[in-house]
Amino acid sequence: MKKILFVLGLLVMSISVSAEQALSKNLIEKYMKTVADVEVMVKKNPALESQIDDLMMLGKDGAMDAVKSLSIYPKIERSIKSAGFSGFEEFYDIGLRIMGGVFKAQMHQMPEGMTPDSFISQMESQIAQMKKQGMPESMTANMEKQFKEQLKGMKFMQQAAKKASTADVKFVGDNIEWITQVMSAGENKGF
């Protein structure tokens, strides 16, 4: 009985240590490789692409439900676990921490006085000015649509930034160029 309790104790400790794993180059590389693996699976099943769009913005519960509903979920789960993650939930959390850290790092690089709120005000002002100047509605409607998408993304990133720890933000800030290169490399490969 003591042996079982000891093993359970170790298991619980290893899970909690894993959940609190600090961001590192190794962890981000592992995360991006897993993202690439999942993207390849999705590209082989084009009908699934629309189901996985904006997955992160659904929130953890919504993303979990969306991923678990995919026919390739068992393959995705295997890929995530073979990379060393405990499951989709941990994988999602790490992605959120990376995005939150990147957003905060980018906010520190913004010109003095530029905040997400001032950016939003600036976009709203530009659209209002275009309407006032008599721009065709088709142009302003397209800009408003793009603005709403940007706004949705920005609000999501603000929420992600709130969840990023001080250590995450410091790591991302210290390694922002490298992280940007790793993420861009994945996008250039079509991931």
N, C-alpha and C positions, 0 to 999 in steps of 0.2 A: 504494500500500500504506500509506504514512504517513497519507494522508487517511482511509482506512478505520479504522486504529488510533485516530486522533484522534477520529473520530465515535463509535467504540465506547467510548472513554474517557469522552467527554462523556455518552453514554447511561448508562453505569455510574454516573458521578458524579450525574447527575440522579435516577436511581432511588434511590441511597443517600440523597441529600438529601431526596427525597420521603418515604422510609421514616422519616426522623428528623424530619419536619416537626413543629414545636411546635404544641400545641393553641392554637387561637385562636378568636375568635368566628366568623370567616369559615369556618374549617374545621368547627366544630361545626354551624353553620347549613347548610353544604353536606352534612354527614353526615346531619342530621335531614331535610333535604329529600329526600335519596336514600332514606332509610328510608321516608319517606312515599310516595314513588313506588313502591317495592317493595311496600309494604303495599297500595296500590291495585291493583297487578297480582295480588296474592294474593287480595284480596277478590273480584276478578272470576272467580277460580277457587276456589270454596269448598272443593273437595276437597283443595286444597293446604294449607289452613290448618293442619290437624293435622300435616302433614309439616314445617311450619316453626316449630311451637311449641317454645319453649325452645331455639332454634337456638344461641344464644350459649353455653349451658351444655354443649353437646356437645363443646366444645374446638375448636380450630382445624381439626384434621383431620376430626373428625366433622361440623362445620359445613360444611366444604368439600364433603365427600361428600354431605351432605344437600342442599345447594343445587344441586350439579351434577346430582343425580338428578331435580330438578324439571323438568317439561316446559317451564316458562317460563324456565329458566336463561339461555338466550341473551338474552332481554329484560332479565333482571336484570343480567347482565354488561354489556350496552349502557348501561343506566341508570347503573351504577356508574362505568363508564369515561367516559361523557359528563359526569359531574359532576367529572371530573378525577382520579379515583382510578385507580391502576394495575390494579386488579382486586379480586376479592372478598377476597383475603388482606389487602391493605392496609386495605380497608374494615372488615374484622373487627377488625384490630389497633387501629384508631382507636376503634371502639366499645368495645373492651375497656379502652383507656386512659381513655376518658371515664368508663366505669362504675367503674373502679378509683379514679380521682380523686374521683368523687362519693362513693364509699364512705368513702374516707379523710377527706374533708371532713366528712361526716356523723358519723364517729367522733369528730372533734375537737369537735363540737357536743353530744355525748352528756354527760349529767351525770357529774360526777366519779366515777370508779371503775366506770362502766358500760363493759363491753367486750363484744365478740361472745360470748365464753365465758360471761360473767356473764348475758347475755341468754338464752343456751341453758340454763344452769342454772336460771334463773328460770322458763322455759317448762316444763322437765321437772318442776320442783317443783310448779307449778300443776296439771299433769296428774295427778301422783301424789296431790296433795291432793284433787283432785276424785274420784279413784277411791276414796280412803280415806273420803271423805264419802258414798260410795254413789251417786254420780251414775250415771245410766243409761249403759250401755256405748255406746249409739249416740251419745251426746253426747261421751263421752271419745274414742271412735274417730274422730269427726269432727275433734276438736281435735288428736288425734295426727297425723292426716293433714295438717291445715293446718300443724302444727308441723314435720313432715318436709319439706313443701314450702318453708317458710321457712328451715329448716336447710340444705336443698340450695342455695337461693338465696344464703344468707349465706356458705356455704363457697365458692361460685363467686365471690362479690364479694370475699372475702378473697384468693382467688387473683388476681383481677383487680387488686386493690390492690397486690399484691406486684410486679406488672408495670408499675405506673404510676411514671413517673420523678418526681423531685423537682420538676422544672419543670411537669409535668402536674398534680401535686397542688397546687402553688402557684397555677397558672392557675385550676384548678377552685375552689379555696378562695376566691380573689379574686373569682370570678364565679359563685358557687354560686346566688345568687338568680336571675340571668339564665338560667343553664343549666336550673334547675328550671322556670322559666317557659317556656322553649323546649320542653323535654320535655313539660310539661303541656299546652301548646298543641297539640302533635302528638297526644297521647292524647285531648284533648277533641274533636279533629276526627275521631276514630275510627281513628287510625293506630296 
